[in-house]
């Protein structure tokens, strides 16, 4: 009888704990949603919530750019230790000019020819045939170079764009695993595998995008 009572107490504690965690998650989601709506209203952005059977997230649109943060499911059952949900956050805007790519530096170790081969494969994946027109260049402070790699056709253009203030903004991002690129007349900042939900982190990302776009417009 004592064992049964003990089991009931343990199960009850787990149920209370689970319910408390669920309630906290729901409250945090509601708080983020309210902050996001307030941020959109203050800036005159259009906020659209996406709720589909296999996709959920939101879409923000301004007069100059769009941002989409999504989680997608394939609808197929995944195996143990895996997930069928993919996540992404992409800020994008129209921008004419030469192709470039700025990506998070994943390793400080020089892998020689093998490392160059991996880099070229990544560049081709994101830039397609335009990858033939770019080469890696050292732009910015040593701290920036330690954290980001830059591929472009013209070093002068990148030096003009990557001002100390923009370097500082990129380095201050809470999420560093990103790609900034311009190809086929489209400027974008991509976070693959990340669905940003925190309004403060989203604001940071948008500020970087708007700063980039402003510098492009000033240059043109």
Secondary structure, DSSP 8 states (H G I E B T S, - for coil): -HHHHHHHHHHHHHHHHHHHHHHHHHHHHHHHHHHHHHHHHHHT-EEEEEEETTEEEEEEE-SS-EEEEEEEE-SS---TT--SEEEEEEEEEE--S--EEEEE---SS--HHHHHHHHHHHHHHHHGGGGGG-EEE--S-HHHHHHEEEEES-HHHHHHHS-HHHHHHHHH-S----EEEEETTEEEEEEET-----HHHHHHHHHHHHHHHHHHHHH-
